[in-house]
């Protein structure tokens, strides 16, 4: 005799199937391109404001938080160099969520 499932049981099976299917999905480059844009360039003034007003750190301390040399922060703030790639992305994140740079990085 076939076993009948209750409505609750069927709902539970359907929900678990949806979770399994969701976990198996991967984000494609197309989907990512539609959701995430490259960060806009950042001015020397914006960088200094993040460091001084949001993080309240010296250039040396800010450099350690960013995992760069102090001279790099100095050059960004003087306009001699511009952050790019991962550094620019991290600065944009720090601009919105400065507390992230104050975390210890250990999980």
N, C-alpha and C positions, 0 to 999 in steps of 0.2 A: 504494500500500500504506500502511495506517495504521501510524503509528509507535507502538511499545509503550513504555510508561514503566516503569522499574524501581520496585521497592517504595520504595527510598530517594528516588527522584525524586518519586513520588506523595506520600510523606510531606512532602517539602520543599514541594511545591506546596500541600498542605493547610495546612501551618504558615504559609506566606506569605499565604494567603488569610485565615486567622484573624487575623494581624497587621493586614492591610489593613482587615478588618471592624472590628477593635478601634479602629484609628486614626480610622475614620469615625464612631464612636459619640460621642455627646455626653451629658454628664451632665445629667439633667433636674432641675428644681426638686424634684420628688417624691423622686428618689433622694438628692439632697443633703439634704433635710429629714429623711430617714431616717438619715443618717450624721452630720450635723453639727448640733449644737444651738448656739443663741446663748450667748455666754459669760456665766457668772454674774457678778453685781456683785462688785466687789473692795473690801475695806475699806482704810481709810487705813493701817492697820498692815501689811497685805499688800503695798501699794505700797512703803512704806518698806523693808520687808524685802527686796524684790526689788532696790531701788536700793542699799541698804547691804551686804547679805550676798551677793547673787548677782552683782551688777554691780560693786560696790565703787566707786561713783561719787558725786560731789557732785550736788546738785540741778541745777546748771547743765549738767554733763556728761550727766546722765541725760536732761534735757530735750532736749539736742541729739540724743541717740541716738533719742529718741522723736519727734523733729521737732515739738516743742511749745515754748512759752515756759517759762522757769524758773518764772515765777509760776503757771503751770498746775500744775506738779509740786508746788509749795508748797501750792496750794489743795487738791490731791488728798490730800496727806499731812496736812493740817490738818483735813480733812473738810468744808471749805467747798464744794467741788465734788466730783462723782464722775465718773470717766472713763466714757465710753460709746462706742458705735459702734466705729470702727476703732481708737481708742486703747485701749479695753478689750480688744479682740481681740489687739492687739499686746502688751499687758501680760500677758495669759494665755499667749501664746506665749513671752514672755521669762521667765515664771515657770518654764516647763518647759525652755526652751533659752536661757539667758541669753546664750550666745555669739553668738546671732543679732544682738543689738543692738551687738555689737562688730565686726561685719563692716563693710566699707567701702561696701557697696551697689553696687559696680561689678562688672559681669560681664565 
